[in-house]
Amino acid sequence: MTIALSDLPAAVRDYLDNEVDVEIGKLTSGLQPGESGSFTVRVTNAAAPRGIRLVDLKYHLTTSDEDILQLEVPGSPIFITRASTDPNGPALPRNDFVREMVVFPLGDFADFGPTLDVGAVQEIEFTYRGTGAGAGKIRCHVHGTIDESTLFPGNVRSKVDQIDADIIP
């Protein structure tokens, strides 16, 4: 099998787009301006044999119109929230309200973290606030890295070859 290494970036994007399911649900509806509600983001990684372990998982959330609704930056210390996917960018103030945020889980807990194993599901609850009347959208996608050790395992054995050798006395 021949693999062109230059195809790997597109293959990773394709995997995230087609094998990782991101679903927004459990939305508190019927808010008035100034009221807060919640919603969940559920991320499901493909099961075996198609699935590949993901690392450095980040949740990228946006709203369609900050004059209608805004996202609340998580107040929990188990997240760092930034304005971009730059892991060294400045953190957004906890419990602030924003139009866009990237949430970095800091540790692996029982039900979520920066890794997503094959077939695993993570669900995180976020909050938002109505800022004005009208229809708005909340969007989410994830950023992640393929765990290279699952693609390029170390110490892999090749097929065995042999040859007969006769030693003459």
C-alpha positions in Angstrom: 0.0 0.0 0.0 1.4 3.4 -1.0 0.6 6.4 1.2 1.4 10.0 0.1 2.3 11.8 3.3 1.1 15.1 1.7 -2.4 13.6 1.8 -2.5 13.3 5.6 -3.7 16.8 6.5 -6.7 16.4 4.2 -7.3 12.9 5.6 -7.4 14.3 9.1 -9.9 17.0 8.1 -12.0 14.4 6.3 -11.9 12.2 9.4 -13.1 15.0 11.7 -15.8 16.0 9.2 -17.1 12.5 8.5 -16.3 10.2 11.4 -16.8 12.5 14.4 -20.4 13.5 15.1 -21.1 16.8 16.8 -24.6 17.4 18.0 -26.0 20.4 19.9 -29.1 19.5 22.0 -31.0 20.0 25.2 -31.4 23.7 24.5 -33.3 25.8 27.0 -35.9 27.6 24.8 -38.3 30.4 25.3 -35.8 32.9 26.8 -36.5 36.6 27.2 -33.8 39.1 26.6 -31.5 39.1 29.7 -32.4 35.5 30.7 -29.9 32.6 30.6 -30.3 29.1 29.4 -28.2 26.0 28.6 -27.4 23.6 25.9 -25.3 20.5 25.5 -22.6 19.6 22.9 -22.4 15.8 22.3 -19.3 14.6 20.4 -19.1 11.0 19.2 -16.0 9.4 17.7 -16.3 6.6 15.2 -16.3 3.1 16.5 -13.8 0.4 15.5 -12.7 -0.5 13.0 -13.0 3.0 11.4 -12.3 5.0 14.6 -9.0 6.6 15.5 -8.2 8.1 18.9 -8.2 11.9 19.0 -6.0 14.1 21.3 -5.9 17.8 21.9 -9.7 18.1 21.4 -11.2 21.6 21.5 -14.8 22.8 21.2 -15.2 25.8 18.9 -18.5 27.5 19.6 -20.0 30.6 17.8 -23.3 32.4 17.7 -24.9 33.8 14.6 -25.7 37.2 16.1 -24.4 38.5 19.4 -27.3 41.1 19.5 -29.7 38.1 19.9 -27.6 35.7 22.0 -24.2 35.3 23.6 -22.2 32.4 24.9 -21.1 32.3 28.5 -17.4 31.5 29.0 -17.3 28.5 31.4 -16.5 29.4 35.0 -15.1 25.9 35.8 -11.4 25.6 36.3 -11.4 22.4 34.4 -11.6 24.4 31.1 -9.4 27.2 29.6 -11.4 29.2 27.1 -9.7 31.3 24.5 -10.8 33.5 21.6 -9.0 31.2 19.1 -7.5 27.8 18.7 -4.0 29.1 19.7 -3.2 27.2 22.9 -0.9 30.2 23.9 -3.5 32.9 23.2 -5.0 34.9 26.1 -7.7 33.2 28.1 -11.2 34.7 28.1 -12.5 35.9 31.4 -14.5 33.3 33.2 -18.3 33.9 33.1 -17.9 36.6 30.5 -20.3 36.7 27.5 -18.9 36.3 24.0 -19.9 35.7 20.4 -17.1 33.1 19.8 -15.0 30.9 22.1 -12.7 27.9 21.9 -13.0 25.6 25.0 -9.9 23.6 25.9 -10.7 20.8 28.4 -7.7 20.6 30.8 -7.7 17.0 32.0 -9.2 13.7 31.4 -12.3 13.1 33.5 -14.7 10.2 33.6 -16.9 11.7 30.8 -14.9 14.3 29.0 -11.4 15.7 28.4 -8.9 16.5 25.6 -8.8 12.9 24.4 -11.6 11.0 22.6 -11.1 7.3 22.3 -12.5 5.1 19.5 -16.3 4.9 19.9 -16.3 7.3 22.8 -18.9 9.9 23.5 -18.4 13.2 25.4 -21.2 15.6 26.4 -20.6 19.0 27.9 -23.2 21.5 29.0 -22.7 25.2 28.2 -24.7 28.3 29.0 -25.9 31.2 26.9 -27.8 34.4 27.4 -30.5 36.0 25.4 -29.5 39.6 24.6 -32.3 40.7 22.2 -35.4 39.3 20.6 -35.1 37.3 17.4 -33.9 34.0 16.0 -30.2 33.1 16.5 -28.1 30.1 15.9 -25.5 28.4 18.1 -22.8 26.5 16.2 -20.1 24.1 17.3 -17.4 22.0 15.7 -14.4 20.4 17.2 -10.7 20.7 16.5 -8.5 17.7 17.3 -5.3 15.8 16.4 -5.1 12.2 15.4 -3.2 10.2 18.0 -0.1 9.4 15.9 0.7 6.3 17.9 -2.5 4.7 16.6 -1.5 5.4 13.0 2.2 4.8 13.4 2.6 2.2 16.2 6.1 1.5 17.3 7.9 -1.8 17.4 5.8 -3.4 14.6 7.0 -6.7 13.4 7.4 -7.4 9.7 6.5 -10.6 8.0 9.0 -13.5 8.5 11.3 -14.8 5.9 13.5 -17.8 6.2 16.0 -19.8 4.3 17.3 -23.3 4.8 21.0 -23.6 5.6 22.7 -27.0 5.6 25.9 -27.3 7.6 28.1 -30.0 6.2 30.1 -32.0 8.8 
